[in-house]
Amino acid sequence: MSVEILNTDDFGVTFNYPDALERLVALKLINFDLWYLMSKEQSIVILKQLKMNCNRKDLIPFARRGDNEDIACFEIQNNEKVVVLKNCEYLGYRPRQVFDSVWDWFRDAIEVMIAF
């Protein structure tokens, strides 16, 4: 199974994915039991919801947690930082967690998988 990440140019957004995310995709490390990297199509749906429901044009979604509504996103102004928010809390946008890098988020996703 492979995943194609969202091309943000299609949405008029200039964004360079961190090398770490591209490495995970290249190695096909895309499903961590509860967390998984979203397909391009899934990311488009969430991106549109973020823009429409909470006017958040500065977030690029890339992963989702399957047992709840958590979404992992990049902030456009800081492409290394990962922000996790609850998908249904758009209007009150309060990050549930913030990670300094993809690798920090990845470690947490693996810990969640082990604990599950």
Biopython code that builds the backbone (N, CA, C, O; Angstrom):
import numpy as np
from Bio.PDB.StructureBuilder import StructureBuilder

atoms = [
    (1, "MET", "N", (0.849, -1.183, 0.000)),
    (1, "MET", "CA", (0.000, 0.000, 0.000)),
    (1, "MET", "C", (0.888, 1.238, 0.000)),
    (1, "MET", "O", (1.916, 1.279, 0.676)),
    (2, "SER", "N", (0.487, 2.224, -0.752)),
    (2, "SER", "CA", (1.241, 3.477, -0.777)),
    (2, "SER", "C", (0.263, 4.627, -0.582)),
    (2, "SER", "O", (-0.953, 4.461, -0.675)),
    (3, "VAL", "N", (0.821, 5.775, -0.316)),
    (3, "VAL", "CA", (-0.013, 6.949, -0.120)),
    (3, "VAL", "C", (0.636, 8.105, -0.880)),
    (3, "VAL", "O", (1.858, 8.250, -0.901)),
    (4, "GLU", "N", (-0.208, 8.916, -1.497)),
    (4, "GLU", "CA", (0.270, 10.109, -2.184)),
    (4, "GLU", "C", (-0.133, 11.303, -1.336)),
    (4, "GLU", "O", (-1.313, 11.494, -1.042)),
    (5, "ILE", "N", (0.861, 12.117, -0.939)),
    (5, "ILE", "CA", (0.537, 13.258, -0.086)),
    (5, "ILE", "C", (-0.038, 14.400, -0.923)),
    (5, "ILE", "O", (0.195, 14.500, -2.127)),
    (6, "LEU", "N", (-0.772, 15.226, -0.259)),
    (6, "LEU", "CA", (-1.468, 16.351, -0.867)),
    (6, "LEU", "C", (-0.499, 17.316, -1.532)),
    (6, "LEU", "O", (0.509, 17.698, -0.938)),
    (7, "ASN", "N", (-0.801, 17.709, -2.762)),
    (7, "ASN", "CA", (-0.038, 18.741, -3.450)),
    (7, "ASN", "C", (-0.704, 20.074, -3.130)),
    (7, "ASN", "O", (-1.757, 20.400, -3.679)),
    (8, "THR", "N", (-0.084, 20.839, -2.241)),
    (8, "THR", "CA", (-0.719, 22.079, -1.777)),
    (8, "THR", "C", (-0.768, 23.155, -2.856)),
    (8, "THR", "O", (-1.541, 24.107, -2.747)),
    (9, "ASP", "N", (0.046, 23.014, -3.892)),
    (9, "ASP", "CA", (0.014, 23.989, -4.986)),
    (9, "ASP", "C", (-1.368, 24.048, -5.631)),
    (9, "ASP", "O", (-1.781, 25.091, -6.139)),
    (10, "ASP", "N", (-2.078, 22.918, -5.608)),
    (10, "ASP", "CA", (-3.422, 22.867, -6.189)),
    (10, "ASP", "C", (-4.404, 23.777, -5.448)),
    (10, "ASP", "O", (-5.481, 24.080, -5.960)),
    (11, "PHE", "N", (-4.033, 24.206, -4.251)),
    (11, "PHE", "CA", (-4.912, 25.044, -3.432)),
    (11, "PHE", "C", (-4.337, 26.440, -3.230)),
    (11, "PHE", "O", (-4.771, 27.183, -2.350)),
    (12, "GLY", "N", (-3.366, 26.781, -4.049)),
    (12, "GLY", "CA", (-2.776, 28.116, -3.968)),
    (12, "GLY", "C", (-1.952, 28.333, -2.711)),
    (12, "GLY", "O", (-1.803, 29.465, -2.251)),
    (13, "VAL", "N", (-1.419, 27.257, -2.154)),
    (13, "VAL", "CA", (-0.633, 27.332, -0.931)),
    (13, "VAL", "C", (0.796, 26.885, -1.231)),
    (13, "VAL", "O", (1.015, 25.814, -1.798)),
    (14, "THR", "N", (1.749, 27.700, -0.852)),
    (14, "THR", "CA", (3.144, 27.307, -0.989)),
    (14, "THR", "C", (3.578, 26.661, 0.309)),
    (14, "THR", "O", (3.624, 27.306, 1.357)),
    (15, "PHE", "N", (3.897, 25.375, 0.228)),
    (15, "PHE", "CA", (4.276, 24.627, 1.422)),
    (15, "PHE", "C", (5.210, 23.500, 1.023)),
    (15, "PHE", "O", (4.945, 22.763, 0.074)),
    (16, "ASN", "N", (6.293, 23.376, 1.749)),
    (16, "ASN", "CA", (7.238, 22.287, 1.528)),
    (16, "ASN", "C", (7.145, 21.324, 2.697)),
    (16, "ASN", "O", (7.408, 21.694, 3.841)),
    (17, "TYR", "N", (6.773, 20.102, 2.408)),
    (17, "TYR", "CA", (6.689, 19.097, 3.455)),
    (17, "TYR", "C", (8.070, 18.837, 4.051)),
    (17, "TYR", "O", (9.074, 18.873, 3.339)),
    (18, "PRO", "N", (8.118, 18.580, 5.342)),
    (18, "PRO", "CA", (9.410, 18.243, 5.961)),
    (18, "PRO", "C", (9.982, 16.963, 5.355)),
    (18, "PRO", "O", (9.239, 16.056, 4.978)),
    (19, "ASP", "N", (11.294, 16.902, 5.267)),
    (19, "ASP", "CA", (11.958, 15.712, 4.739)),
    (19, "ASP", "C", (11.536, 14.458, 5.495)),
    (19, "ASP", "O", (11.420, 13.382, 4.908)),
    (20, "ALA", "N", (11.306, 14.596, 6.795)),
    (20, "ALA", "CA", (10.926, 13.443, 7.608)),
    (20, "ALA", "C", (9.627, 12.810, 7.114)),
    (20, "ALA", "O", (9.524, 11.584, 7.077)),
    (21, "LEU", "N", (8.632, 13.616, 6.733)),
    (21, "LEU", "CA", (7.380, 13.063, 6.237)),
    (21, "LEU", "C", (7.614, 12.369, 4.900)),
    (21, "LEU", "O", (7.099, 11.276, 4.666)),
    (22, "GLU", "N", (8.381, 12.995, 4.035)),
    (22, "GLU", "CA", (8.668, 12.383, 2.745)),
    (22, "GLU", "C", (9.417, 11.062, 2.921)),
    (22, "GLU", "O", (9.226, 10.130, 2.139)),
    (23, "ARG", "N", (10.258, 10.982, 3.935)),
    (23, "ARG", "CA", (10.983, 9.746, 4.212)),
    (23, "ARG", "C", (10.028, 8.657, 4.689)),
    (23, "ARG", "O", (10.136, 7.510, 4.256)),
    (24, "LEU", "N", (9.085, 9.005, 5.585)),
    (24, "LEU", "CA", (8.095, 8.028, 6.034)),
    (24, "LEU", "C", (7.298, 7.476, 4.860)),
    (24, "LEU", "O", (7.061, 6.271, 4.779)),
    (25, "VAL", "N", (6.886, 8.354, 3.950)),
    (25, "VAL", "CA", (6.106, 7.930, 2.782)),
    (25, "VAL", "C", (6.965, 7.046, 1.876)),
    (25, "VAL", "O", (6.504, 6.004, 1.410)),
    (26, "ALA", "N", (8.198, 7.453, 1.628)),
    (26, "ALA", "CA", (9.085, 6.672, 0.763)),
    (26, "ALA", "C", (9.326, 5.274, 1.328)),
    (26, "ALA", "O", (9.443, 4.307, 0.574)),
    (27, "LEU", "N", (9.401, 5.170, 2.647)),
    (27, "LEU", "CA", (9.617, 3.873, 3.300)),
    (27, "LEU", "C", (8.309, 3.104, 3.522)),
    (27, "LEU", "O", (8.303, 2.010, 4.088)),
    (28, "LYS", "N", (7.205, 3.700, 3.064)),
    (28, "LYS", "CA", (5.871, 3.109, 3.214)),
    (28, "LYS", "C", (5.488, 2.903, 4.681)),
    (28, "LYS", "O", (4.756, 1.973, 5.019)),
    (29, "LEU", "N", (5.989, 3.772, 5.533)),
    (29, "LEU", "CA", (5.607, 3.769, 6.948)),
    (29, "LEU", "C", (4.411, 4.705, 7.089)),
    (29, "LEU", "O", (4.557, 5.874, 7.446)),
    (30, "ILE", "N", (3.240, 4.174, 6.807)),
    (30, "ILE", "CA", (2.068, 5.045, 6.703)),
    (30, "ILE", "C", (0.935, 4.676, 7.657)),
    (30, "ILE", "O", (0.020, 5.475, 7.856)),
    (31, "ASN", "N", (0.977, 3.494, 8.245)),
    (31, "ASN", "CA", (-0.100, 3.060, 9.128)),
    (31, "ASN", "C", (0.504, 2.573, 10.431)),
    (31, "ASN", "O", (1.280, 1.618, 10.454)),
    (32, "PHE", "N", (0.137, 3.246, 11.521)),
    (32, "PHE", "CA", (0.683, 2.935, 12.839)),
    (32, "PHE", "C", (-0.438, 2.479, 13.771)),
    (32, "PHE", "O", (-0.510, 2.899, 14.926)),
    (33, "ASP", "N", (-1.301, 1.626, 13.258)),
    (33, "ASP", "CA", (-2.438, 1.066, 13.966)),
    (33, "ASP", "C", (-3.512, 2.125, 14.166)),
    (33, "ASP", "O", (-4.459, 2.183, 13.381)),
    (34, "LEU", "N", (-3.397, 2.964, 15.188)),
    (34, "LEU", "CA", (-4.416, 3.992, 15.400)),
    (34, "LEU", "C", (-4.186, 5.209, 14.519)),
    (34, "LEU", "O", (-5.130, 5.727, 13.923)),
    (35, "TRP", "N", (-2.956, 5.669, 14.431)),
    (35, "TRP", "CA", (-2.614, 6.795, 13.563)),
    (35, "TRP", "C", (-2.272, 6.273, 12.170)),
    (35, "TRP", "O", (-1.690, 5.198, 12.027)),
    (36, "TYR", "N", (-2.635, 7.039, 11.151)),
    (36, "TYR", "CA", (-2.235, 6.698, 9.783)),
    (36, "TYR", "C", (-2.085, 7.977, 8.972)),
    (36, "TYR", "O", (-2.754, 8.977, 9.234)),
    (37, "LEU", "N", (-1.204, 7.931, 7.990)),
    (37, "LEU", "CA", (-1.065, 9.057, 7.077)),
    (37, "LEU", "C", (-2.253, 9.038, 6.132)),
    (37, "LEU", "O", (-2.597, 7.994, 5.579)),
    (38, "MET", "N", (-2.875, 10.183, 5.948)),
    (38, "MET", "CA", (-4.055, 10.270, 5.100)),
    (38, "MET", "C", (-3.663, 10.267, 3.631)),
    (38, "MET", "O", (-2.586, 10.725, 3.250)),
    (39, "SER", "N", (-4.559, 9.743, 2.829)),
    (39, "SER", "CA", (-4.378, 9.800, 1.385)),
    (39, "SER", "C", (-4.575, 11.248, 0.929)),
    (39, "SER", "O", (-5.064, 12.095, 1.677)),
    (40, "LYS", "N", (-4.192, 11.497, -0.283)),
    (40, "LYS", "CA", (-4.381, 12.827, -0.869)),
    (40, "LYS", "C", (-5.859, 13.223, -0.805)),
    (40, "LYS", "O", (-6.187, 14.359, -0.462)),
    (41, "GLU", "N", (-6.742, 12.290, -1.133)),
    (41, "GLU", "CA", (-8.179, 12.576, -1.148)),
    (41, "GLU", "C", (-8.700, 12.894, 0.254)),
    (41, "GLU", "O", (-9.491, 13.821, 0.428)),
    (42, "GLN", "N", (-8.259, 12.128, 1.251)),
    (42, "GLN", "CA", (-8.682, 12.382, 2.629)),
    (42, "GLN", "C", (-8.176, 13.743, 3.099)),
    (42, "GLN", "O", (-8.896, 14.478, 3.774)),
    (43, "SER", "N", (-6.956, 14.070, 2.747)),
    (43, "SER", "CA", (-6.379, 15.366, 3.135)),
    (43, "SER", "C", (-7.140, 16.524, 2.513)),
    (43, "SER", "O", (-7.323, 17.561, 3.151)),
    (44, "ILE", "N", (-7.583, 16.358, 1.278)),
    (44, "ILE", "CA", (-8.343, 17.414, 0.601)),
    (44, "ILE", "C", (-9.644, 17.687, 1.347)),
    (44, "ILE", "O", (-10.012, 18.844, 1.551)),
    (45, "VAL", "N", (-10.335, 16.639, 1.752)),
    (45, "VAL", "CA", (-11.599, 16.795, 2.488)),
    (45, "VAL", "C", (-11.355, 17.566, 3.783)),
    (45, "VAL", "O", (-12.079, 18.516, 4.082)),
    (46, "ILE", "N", (-10.348, 17.170, 4.551)),
    (46, "ILE", "CA", (-10.062, 17.830, 5.829)),
    (46, "ILE", "C", (-9.592, 19.264, 5.603)),
    (46, "ILE", "O", (-9.990, 20.167, 6.339)),
    (47, "LEU", "N", (-8.752, 19.483, 4.597)),
    (47, "LEU", "CA", (-8.273, 20.833, 4.296)),
    (47, "LEU", "C", (-9.450, 21.760, 4.000)),
    (47, "LEU", "O", (-9.494, 22.885, 4.497)),
    (48, "LYS", "N", (-10.389, 21.298, 3.203)),
    (48, "LYS", "CA", (-11.573, 22.110, 2.884)),
    (48, "LYS", "C", (-12.408, 22.381, 4.137)),
    (48, "LYS", "O", (-12.927, 23.483, 4.312)),
    (49, "GLN", "N", (-12.537, 21.372, 5.012)),
    (49, "GLN", "CA", (-13.292, 21.559, 6.255)),
    (49, "GLN", "C", (-12.605, 22.585, 7.153)),
    (49, "GLN", "O", (-13.264, 23.436, 7.750)),
    (50, "LEU", "N", (-11.294, 22.499, 7.245)),
    (50, "LEU", "CA", (-10.559, 23.469, 8.069)),
    (50, "LEU", "C", (-10.770, 24.891, 7.568)),
    (50, "LEU", "O", (-10.966, 25.812, 8.361)),
    (51, "LYS", "N", (-10.730, 25.067, 6.261)),
    (51, "LYS", "CA", (-10.918, 26.402, 5.682)),
    (51, "LYS", "C", (-12.349, 26.893, 5.865)),
    (51, "LYS", "O", (-12.577, 28.052, 6.213)),
    (52, "MET", "N", (-13.308, 26.009, 5.630)),
    (52, "MET", "CA", (-14.715, 26.410, 5.663)),
    (52, "MET", "C", (-15.238, 26.567, 7.089)),
    (52, "MET", "O", (-15.925, 27.544, 7.387)),
    (53, "ASN", "N", (-14.928, 25.635, 7.962)),
    (53, "ASN", "CA", (-15.550, 25.622, 9.287)),
    (53, "ASN", "C", (-14.867, 26.508, 10.311)),
    (53, "ASN", "O", (-15.503, 26.933, 11.276)),
    (54, "CYS", "N", (-13.600, 26.794, 10.128)),
    (54, "CYS", "CA", (-12.938, 27.623, 11.143)),
    (54, "CYS", "C", (-11.994, 28.646, 10.535)),
    (54, "CYS", "O", (-11.203, 29.272, 11.240)),
    (55, "ASN", "N", (-12.080, 28.809, 9.234)),
    (55, "ASN", "CA", (-11.260, 29.801, 8.543)),
    (55, "ASN", "C", (-9.771, 29.607, 8.837)),
    (55, "ASN", "O", (-9.024, 30.581, 8.927)),
    (56, "ARG", "N", (-9.345, 28.363, 8.986)),
    (56, "ARG", "CA", (-7.935, 28.056, 9.235)),
    (56, "ARG", "C", (-7.291, 27.687, 7.912)),
    (56, "ARG", "O", (-7.376, 26.548, 7.455)),
    (57, "LYS", "N", (-6.651, 28.663, 7.313)),
    (57, "LYS", "CA", (-5.982, 28.450, 6.037)),
    (57, "LYS", "C", (-4.500, 28.181, 6.241)),
    (57, "LYS", "O", (-3.752, 28.020, 5.277)),
    (58, "ASP", "N", (-4.076, 28.132, 7.508)),
    (58, "ASP", "CA", (-2.650, 27.978, 7.793)),
    (58, "ASP", "C", (-2.288, 26.569, 8.250)),
    (58, "ASP", "O", (-1.178, 26.341, 8.731)),
    (59, "LEU", "N", (-3.222, 25.613, 8.104)),
    (59, "LEU", "CA", (-2.964, 24.244, 8.526)),
    (59, "LEU", "C", (-3.043, 23.289, 7.339)),
    (59, "LEU", "O", (-3.956, 23.379, 6.519)),
    (60, "ILE", "N", (-2.080, 22.374, 7.257)),
    (60, "ILE", "CA", (-2.050, 21.350, 6.218)),
    (60, "ILE", "C", (-2.186, 19.987, 6.898)),
    (60, "ILE", "O", (-1.240, 19.536, 7.544)),
    (61, "PRO", "N", (-3.343, 19.318, 6.770)),
    (61, "PRO", "CA", (-3.537, 18.025, 7.425)),
    (61, "PRO", "C", (-2.755, 16.919, 6.718)),
    (61, "PRO", "O", (-2.630, 16.920, 5.493)),
    (62, "PHE", "N", (-2.226, 15.969, 7.507)),
    (62, "PHE", "CA", (-1.491, 14.862, 6.894)),
    (62, "PHE", "C", (-1.752, 13.515, 7.547)),
    (62, "PHE", "O", (-1.474, 12.484, 6.935)),
    (63, "ALA", "N", (-2.273, 13.485, 8.764)),
    (63, "ALA", "CA", (-2.507, 12.203, 9.438)),
    (63, "ALA", "C", (-3.781, 12.275, 10.267)),
    (63, "ALA", "O", (-4.247, 13.347, 10.654)),
    (64, "ARG", "N", (-4.320, 11.096, 10.520)),
    (64, "ARG", "CA", (-5.563, 11.007, 11.281)),
    (64, "ARG", "C", (-5.471, 9.836, 12.253)),
    (64, "ARG", "O", (-4.849, 8.814, 11.964)),
    (65, "ARG", "N", (-6.091, 10.004, 13.385)),
    (65, "ARG", "CA", (-6.156, 8.918, 14.355)),
    (65, "ARG", "C", (-7.505, 8.234, 14.190)),
    (65, "ARG", "O", (-8.547, 8.884, 14.275)),
    (66, "GLY", "N", (-7.494, 6.939, 13.958)),
    (66, "GLY", "CA", (-8.694, 6.206, 13.592)),
    (66, "GLY", "C", (-9.692, 5.959, 14.703)),
    (66, "GLY", "O", (-10.864, 5.707, 14.421)),
    (67, "ASP", "N", (-9.271, 6.020, 15.957)),
    (67, "ASP", "CA", (-10.206, 5.730, 17.048)),
    (67, "ASP", "C", (-10.871, 6.980, 17.618)),
    (67, "ASP", "O", (-11.710, 6.889, 18.514)),
    (68, "ASN", "N", (-10.501, 8.125, 17.103)),
    (68, "ASN", "CA", (-11.173, 9.362, 17.502)),
    (68, "ASN", "C", (-11.078, 10.356, 16.340)),
    (68, "ASN", "O", (-10.783, 9.946, 15.218)),
    (69, "GLU", "N", (-11.307, 11.587, 16.565)),
    (69, "GLU", "CA", (-11.331, 12.575, 15.489)),
    (69, "GLU", "C", (-10.058, 13.421, 15.413)),
    (69, "GLU", "O", (-10.075, 14.499, 14.819)),
    (70, "ASP", "N", (-8.964, 12.955, 16.000)),
    (70, "ASP", "CA", (-7.727, 13.743, 15.990)),
    (70, "ASP", "C", (-7.109, 13.792, 14.592)),
    (70, "ASP", "O", (-7.052, 12.794, 13.874)),
    (71, "ILE", "N", (-6.653, 14.982, 14.242)),
    (71, "ILE", "CA", (-5.998, 15.239, 12.961)),
    (71, "ILE", "C", (-4.637, 15.858, 13.252)),
    (71, "ILE", "O", (-4.527, 16.767, 14.075)),
    (72, "ALA", "N", (-3.606, 15.369, 12.582)),
    (72, "ALA", "CA", (-2.274, 15.975, 12.695)),
    (72, "ALA", "C", (-2.069, 16.871, 11.479)),
    (72, "ALA", "O", (-2.305, 16.469, 10.339)),
    (73, "CYS", "N", (-1.623, 18.096, 11.751)),
    (73, "CYS", "CA", (-1.453, 19.097, 10.694)),
    (73, "CYS", "C", (-0.093, 19.782, 10.829)),
    (73, "CYS", "O", (0.518, 19.797, 11.897)),
    (74, "PHE", "N", (0.348, 20.338, 9.726)),
    (74, "PHE", "CA", (1.500, 21.242, 9.737)),
    (74, "PHE", "C", (0.977, 22.662, 9.712)),
    (74, "PHE", "O", (-0.060, 22.938, 9.109)),
    (75, "GLU", "N", (1.685, 23.555, 10.360)),
    (75, "GLU", "CA", (1.396, 24.980, 10.235)),
    (75, "GLU", "C", (2.214, 25.501, 9.069)),
    (75, "GLU", "O", (3.419, 25.258, 8.998)),
    (76, "ILE", "N", (1.581, 26.207, 8.163)),
    (76, "ILE", "CA", (2.260, 26.672, 6.959)),
    (76, "ILE", "C", (3.474, 27.524, 7.298)),
    (76, "ILE", "O", (4.515, 27.402, 6.652)),
    (77, "GLN", "N", (3.354, 28.384, 8.305)),
    (77, "GLN", "CA", (4.461, 29.277, 8.639)),
    (77, "GLN", "C", (5.615, 28.560, 9.323)),
    (77, "GLN", "O", (6.710, 29.114, 9.424)),
    (78, "ASN", "N", (5.389, 27.331, 9.796)),
    (78, "ASN", "CA", (6.443, 26.554, 10.448)),
    (78, "ASN", "C", (6.261, 25.106, 10.032)),
    (78, "ASN", "O", (5.602, 24.334, 10.729)),
    (79, "ASN", "N", (6.846, 24.731, 8.892)),
    (79, "ASN", "CA", (6.557, 23.419, 8.321)),
    (79, "ASN", "C", (7.132, 22.250, 9.105)),
    (79, "ASN", "O", (6.892, 21.101, 8.737)),
    (80, "GLU", "N", (7.870, 22.497, 10.157)),
    (80, "GLU", "CA", (8.398, 21.412, 10.985)),
    (80, "GLU", "C", (7.453, 21.070, 12.134)),
    (80, "GLU", "O", (7.403, 19.919, 12.567)),
    (81, "LYS", "N", (6.712, 22.044, 12.626)),
    (81, "LYS", "CA", (5.832, 21.843, 13.785)),
    (81, "LYS", "C", (4.595, 21.032, 13.385)),
    (81, "LYS", "O", (4.005, 21.254, 12.328)),
    (82, "VAL", "N", (4.219, 20.087, 14.254)),
    (82, "VAL", "CA", (3.010, 19.291, 14.043)),
    (82, "VAL", "C", (2.006, 19.660, 15.133)),
    (82, "VAL", "O", (2.315, 19.614, 16.323)),
    (83, "VAL", "N", (0.811, 20.024, 14.706)),
    (83, "VAL", "CA", (-0.268, 20.393, 15.612)),
    (83, "VAL", "C", (-1.347, 19.321, 15.504)),
    (83, "VAL", "O", (-1.796, 18.992, 14.406)),
    (84, "VAL", "N", (-1.755, 18.785, 16.633)),
    (84, "VAL", "CA", (-2.835, 17.792, 16.657)),
    (84, "VAL", "C", (-4.073, 18.469, 17.220)),
    (84, "VAL", "O", (-4.044, 19.049, 18.305)),
    (85, "LEU", "N", (-5.159, 18.386, 16.465)),
    (85, "LEU", "CA", (-6.410, 18.958, 16.926)),
    (85, "LEU", "C", (-7.536, 17.971, 16.704)),
    (85, "LEU", "O", (-7.431, 17.066, 15.876)),
    (86, "LYS", "N", (-8.589, 18.148, 17.433)),
    (86, "LYS", "CA", (-9.762, 17.298, 17.278)),
    (86, "LYS", "C", (-10.550, 17.813, 16.089)),
    (86, "LYS", "O", (-10.884, 18.996, 16.018)),
    (87, "ASN", "N", (-10.845, 16.919, 15.157)),
    (87, "ASN", "CA", (-11.500, 17.287, 13.909)),
    (87, "ASN", "C", (-12.816, 18.020, 14.121)),
    (87, "ASN", "O", (-13.146, 18.918, 13.346)),
    (88, "CYS", "N", (-13.567, 17.665, 15.137)),
    (88, "CYS", "CA", (-14.886, 18.285, 15.322)),
    (88, "CYS", "C", (-14.815, 19.556, 16.177)),
    (88, "CYS", "O", (-15.855, 20.132, 16.497)),
    (89, "GLU", "N", (-13.622, 19.999, 16.547)),
    (89, "GLU", "CA", (-13.489, 21.222, 17.340)),
    (89, "GLU", "C", (-12.962, 22.385, 16.505)),
    (89, "GLU", "O", (-12.195, 23.213, 16.998)),
    (90, "TYR", "N", (-13.370, 22.444, 15.260)),
    (90, "TYR", "CA", (-12.859, 23.483, 14.372)),
    (90, "TYR", "C", (-13.063, 24.888, 14.929)),
    (90, "TYR", "O", (-12.140, 25.702, 14.963)),
    (91, "LEU", "N", (-14.279, 25.150, 15.359)),
    (91, "LEU", "CA", (-14.593, 26.520, 15.738)),
    (91, "LEU", "C", (-13.819, 26.993, 16.955)),
    (91, "LEU", "O", (-13.525, 28.182, 17.084)),
    (92, "GLY", "N", (-13.489, 26.076, 17.845)),
    (92, "GLY", "CA", (-12.755, 26.460, 19.032)),
    (92, "GLY", "C", (-11.264, 26.179, 18.923)),
    (92, "GLY", "O", (-10.554, 26.289, 19.923)),
    (93, "TYR", "N", (-10.772, 25.824, 17.763)),
    (93, "TYR", "CA", (-9.392, 25.419, 17.510)),
    (93, "TYR", "C", (-8.468, 25.569, 18.716)),
    (93, "TYR", "O", (-7.888, 26.624, 18.975)),
    (94, "ARG", "N", (-8.367, 24.478, 19.422)),
    (94, "ARG", "CA", (-7.435, 24.388, 20.537)),
    (94, "ARG", "C", (-6.572, 23.173, 20.279)),
    (94, "ARG", "O", (-7.071, 22.048, 20.305)),
    (95, "PRO", "N", (-5.302, 23.370, 20.034)),
    (95, "PRO", "CA", (-4.463, 22.200, 19.796)),
    (95, "PRO", "C", (-4.489, 21.261, 20.999)),
    (95, "PRO", "O", (-4.380, 21.697, 22.145)),
    (96, "ARG", "N", (-4.633, 19.982, 20.725)),
    (96, "ARG", "CA", (-4.584, 18.978, 21.785)),
    (96, "ARG", "C", (-3.136, 18.688, 22.145)),
    (96, "ARG", "O", (-2.804, 18.451, 23.306)),
    (97, "GLN", "N", (-2.282, 18.711, 21.129)),
    (97, "GLN", "CA", (-0.857, 18.488, 21.320)),
    (97, "GLN", "C", (-0.107, 19.267, 20.254)),
    (97, "GLN", "O", (-0.629, 19.521, 19.168)),
    (98, "VAL", "N", (1.121, 19.642, 20.575)),
    (98, "VAL", "CA", (2.003, 20.293, 19.610)),
    (98, "VAL", "C", (3.350, 19.587, 19.706)),
    (98, "VAL", "O", (3.895, 19.401, 20.794)),
    (99, "PHE", "N", (3.871, 19.200, 18.558)),
    (99, "PHE", "CA", (5.166, 18.531, 18.490)),
    (99, "PHE", "C", (6.122, 19.406, 17.691)),
    (99, "PHE", "O", (5.716, 20.058, 16.729)),
    (100, "ASP", "N", (7.372, 19.421, 18.083)),
    (100, "ASP", "CA", (8.372, 20.248, 17.405)),
    (100, "ASP", "C", (8.762, 19.720, 16.037)),
    (100, "ASP", "O", (9.291, 20.463, 15.210)),
    (101, "SER", "N", (8.502, 18.424, 15.789)),
    (101, "SER", "CA", (8.918, 17.838, 14.507)),
    (101, "SER", "C", (8.053, 16.628, 14.180)),
    (101, "SER", "O", (7.318, 16.121, 15.027)),
    (102, "VAL", "N", (8.156, 16.178, 12.935)),
    (102, "VAL", "CA", (7.480, 14.957, 12.510)),
    (102, "VAL", "C", (7.976, 13.780, 13.331)),
    (102, "VAL", "O", (7.193, 12.915, 13.724)),
    (103, "TRP", "N", (9.283, 13.746, 13.592)),
    (103, "TRP", "CA", (9.846, 12.629, 14.353)),
    (103, "TRP", "C", (9.282, 12.581, 15.776)),
    (103, "TRP", "O", (9.052, 11.495, 16.307)),
    (104, "ASP", "N", (9.059, 13.724, 16.390)),
    (104, "ASP", "CA", (8.454, 13.738, 17.727)),
    (104, "ASP", "C", (7.018, 13.208, 17.664)),
    (104, "ASP", "O", (6.597, 12.427, 18.517)),
    (105, "TRP", "N", (6.277, 13.643, 16.646)),
    (105, "TRP", "CA", (4.911, 13.135, 16.457)),
    (105, "TRP", "C", (4.945, 11.632, 16.183)),
    (105, "TRP", "O", (4.145, 10.885, 16.747)),
    (106, "PHE", "N", (5.856, 11.184, 15.329)),
    (106, "PHE", "CA", (5.986, 9.768, 14.971)),
    (106, "PHE", "C", (6.271, 8.910, 16.213)),
    (106, "PHE", "O", (5.668, 7.853, 16.396)),
    (107, "ARG", "N", (7.187, 9.374, 17.056)),
    (107, "ARG", "CA", (7.484, 8.641, 18.300)),
    (107, "ARG", "C", (6.223, 8.488, 19.149)),
    (107, "ARG", "O", (5.961, 7.415, 19.694)),
    (108, "ASP", "N", (5.457, 9.551, 19.256)),
    (108, "ASP", "CA", (4.217, 9.495, 20.025)),
    (108, "ASP", "C", (3.222, 8.531, 19.389)),
    (108, "ASP", "O", (2.565, 7.768, 20.096)),
    (109, "ALA", "N", (3.105, 8.558, 18.060)),
    (109, "ALA", "CA", (2.190, 7.648, 17.355)),
    (109, "ALA", "C", (2.590, 6.191, 17.606)),
    (109, "ALA", "O", (1.727, 5.330, 17.775)),
    (110, "ILE", "N", (3.877, 5.923, 17.629)),
    (110, "ILE", "CA", (4.356, 4.566, 17.899)),
    (110, "ILE", "C", (4.064, 4.182, 19.351)),
    (110, "ILE", "O", (3.658, 3.052, 19.624)),
    (111, "GLU", "N", (4.269, 5.113, 20.276)),
    (111, "GLU", "CA", (3.948, 4.838, 21.685)),
    (111, "GLU", "C", (2.467, 4.545, 21.877)),
    (111, "GLU", "O", (2.099, 3.675, 22.666)),
    (112, "VAL", "N", (1.621, 5.269, 21.157)),
    (112, "VAL", "CA", (0.169, 5.030, 21.217)),
    (112, "VAL", "C", (-0.125, 3.628, 20.688)),
    (112, "VAL", "O", (-0.933, 2.901, 21.266)),
    (113, "MET", "N", (0.528, 3.249, 19.592)),
    (113, "MET", "CA", (0.335, 1.926, 19.013)),
    (113, "MET", "C", (0.746, 0.833, 20.006)),
    (113, "MET", "O", (0.033, -0.158, 20.162)),
    (114, "ILE", "N", (1.876, 1.006, 20.669)),
    (114, "ILE", "CA", (2.357, 0.011, 21.626)),
    (114, "ILE", "C", (1.396, -0.097, 22.809)),
    (114, "ILE", "O", (1.093, -1.198, 23.267)),
    (115, "ALA", "N", (0.922, 1.039, 23.297)),
    (115, "ALA", "CA", (0.024, 1.048, 24.440)),
    (115, "ALA", "C", (-1.347, 0.470, 24.124)),
    (115, "ALA", "O", (-2.033, -0.026, 25.018)),
    (116, "PHE", "N", (-1.747, 0.529, 22.876)),
    (116, "PHE", "CA", (-3.069, 0.055, 22.480)),
    (116, "PHE", "C", (-3.073, -1.453, 22.490)),
    (116, "PHE", "O", (-4.094, -2.070, 22.186)),
]
sb = StructureBuilder()
sb.init_structure("model")
sb.init_model(0)
sb.init_chain("A")
sb.init_seg("    ")
for serial, (resi, resn, name, xyz) in enumerate(atoms, 1):
    if name == "N":
        sb.init_residue(resn, " ", resi, " ")
    sb.init_atom(name, np.array(xyz, "f"), 0.0, 1.0, " ", f" {name:<3s}", serial, name[0])
structure = sb.get_structure()
